[in-house]
């Protein structure tokens, strides 16, 4: 297992031999297939950060995130959401660059 990306709150590992990813969220590490990782990206990128600063839309500034067919449940604050968005964005960029390197060789 190799570290793909580390952020302030999270670490993403890629297990090539298992063809999956492991996301360490601090209190819990979850195993994600690529399809589950894509679903996570969609959910995280759909979170409106602006609503965290508008008390009418998000009074407490927390986000509930349910993953892997309701197997995992997380409550994230604004900083954790921003950090997770950064991790997802950078991780997919690294995966894309790695795929380009494989096809050009």
N, C-alpha and C positions, 0 to 999 in steps of 0.2 A: 504494500500500500504506500503510495507516495502522496505527499502534500501537494495539492493543486493550487490552493490559495488560502491565505490566512488574513483575517481582518481583525479588528479590535475585539469583537465578541465571538467570532465564529471561525472554524477551520473546515475546509472541504478537502477530503481525501479521495483519490481515485484508485480503485482496486482493479487493475487491468485484467488479472487472471479471473476475477469474479464477474467482470464486466458490469460494475456498479460503482456508485459513489457513496461515501459516508460523510454526513454532515454533522459536525460536532457543534452543538448549540450551547455548550457550557454545562448545563444540567443533564443533557441527554445527547447521545449519538444515535442518529437514525440512518438506516441503510436505504438508498434510493436507486431504483433502476433508472436508466436514462429517460424513459417515459415519465416516471415520477418526478425526475429532476426538471423536465420540461414543464410539467404541470405546476411545480413549485415556482418556476420562473414566471409563468403566466400569472399565478396568484400574487406573487410579490410585486411584480411590475404593475399590477392593476390597483395596488393600494395607493390611494390619493394622500400624499403627504400634506397637501394644503388643508385637508380636513382636520389634521392634527393641530392646526393653529387657529381653527375656527370652533369656538366652544358650542356653537349651535349644531355643528355637524359631528363633532367628536368631543364630547364634554370632558372626558378624562385623559385623552391623548394616548389611548392604548389600542392595539390592533389584535384581534383574535385570528389565529392562523391554524387551520385544520389541514393535515397532510395525510397522504397515503390511505385514501378511503376511510377517513375518520379514525385512523389508528393512532395518530399523534395530534396533540392539541397544545398550542403555545399562545401565551399572551405576551406581546412585545410592546415596549414603549417606543417613542418616536426615534430615539437614537439607535435602538436595535433594528428598527425597520429600515432606517437609512443605511446602516451597516450591512444588513442582509441584502438590500438592493445593490450595494457596491460589490459584495461578494459574488452575487449571481452574475452581474454584468461582467466583472473581470474573469470569472470562471468560464463563461461561455466564450469570451474572447480568446482565452487560452486554449480551449477545446477546438475552436475554429482554426487557430493558427497551427495547432498540432495536426489537425486533419489536412490542412493545406500542405504541410511538410511531408506527410505520408504519400499524398498523391503526386507530388512533384519529384519524388525520388525514383 
